[in-house]
């Protein structure tokens, strides 16, 4: 789709909307026809083996049976500031492809209007099988109400406690990670264990610290706040925090 977008002078999102015949989007007829023509010239295979030309009308697909829906929306608030979302997207695409399904990815940059526009367009697509609703940081969210109309999985986010558990949620095991790392050092015979954390406001940092403290308590090792440093997930900061710990009177 990158080549089509480049030659047509539009975004990859626009190409995806056109090629998947999504309705409800404000795209001109000329833009749609230009994308279809370039897709044809580049050998892109449209549904049902049909070749498109500039004179083709915009497809109006009929509603397919449920087992024929072969499109998943992957909606994420941000994707460019961290490598982790890219890995998640690649995993979703690979698994979907192995099941004969495509994934359409949209990054909204936390723009509510853009998110609403994407959902309006995608939920109107009869080929849509479901939605992966993801966030770059692990956090609590209130999902858009429109998602109740389609099978949805929350990725790296979760709903408030006590709310209707309509959506399944997949989140990192941050507490387990903090516990396991600390237990490894305890089992190796260490008792003064330093902990370099991320930004304290983040769920991941809070949960990993909780796991660290849990492992210490289980081993009857007193928690020492002097052994904890707050970082920002960056290598340089981690290096500085390590030096800070090692320069104490009783380094870990």
WOFENUR-V507509 format. One record per pair of residues at least 4 apart in sequence whose ideal C-beta (glycine too) atoms are under 6 Angstrom apart, sorted by the first residue. I is the first residue (numbers start at 1). J is the second residue. Records with the same first field share a line. If there is no record, write none. Layout:
# WOFENUR-V507509
I = J + J
This chain:
# WOFENUR-V507509
1 = 5 + 12 + 15
3 = 42
4 = 8 + 15 + 38 + 39
5 = 10 + 11 + 12 + 15
7 = 38
8 = 34 + 35 + 38
10 = 14
13 = 106
15 = 35
16 = 20 + 104
17 = 22 + 25
18 = 32 + 35
21 = 59 + 61
22 = 121 + 125
23 = 124
24 = 120 + 121 + 124
25 = 121
27 = 31 + 32
32 = 58
33 = 54
36 = 52 + 56
37 = 54
39 = 44
40 = 51 + 52
46 = 50 + 52
52 = 56
61 = 126
63 = 126
64 = 68 + 126
69 = 127 + 129
70 = 101 + 127
71 = 102 + 127 + 128
72 = 96 + 101 + 103 + 129 + 130
73 = 104 + 122 + 131
74 = 92 + 103 + 105 + 132
75 = 106 + 133
76 = 85 + 107 + 134
77 = 108 + 110 + 135 + 136
78 = 136
79 = 85 + 107
82 = 136
85 = 136
89 = 105
92 = 103
93 = 103
96 = 101 + 103
106 = 118
108 = 114 + 115
118 = 122
119 = 123 + 146
122 = 128
130 = 150 + 151
131 = 147 + 150 + 152
132 = 153 + 155
133 = 143 + 152 + 154
134 = 155 + 156
135 = 139 + 156 + 157
138 = 156 + 171 + 203 + 204
139 = 157 + 203
140 = 158 + 160
141 = 157
143 = 147
147 = 152
152 = 167
153 = 168
154 = 167 + 169
155 = 170
158 = 169 + 171
159 = 163
174 = 204 + 207 + 208
175 = 207 + 210 + 211
176 = 180
177 = 208
178 = 208 + 211 + 212
179 = 211 + 214 + 215
182 = 212 + 215
183 = 215
185 = 190 + 193
186 = 219
191 = 221
192 = 252
193 = 252
194 = 227 + 245 + 252
195 = 212 + 228
196 = 229 + 231 + 238 + 241
197 = 205 + 209 + 230
198 = 202 + 205 + 231 + 233
199 = 205 + 232
200 = 205 + 230
203 = 207
213 = 223
216 = 221 + 223
227 = 252
229 = 241
231 = 237 + 238 + 241
232 = 237
245 = 251 + 252
246 = 251
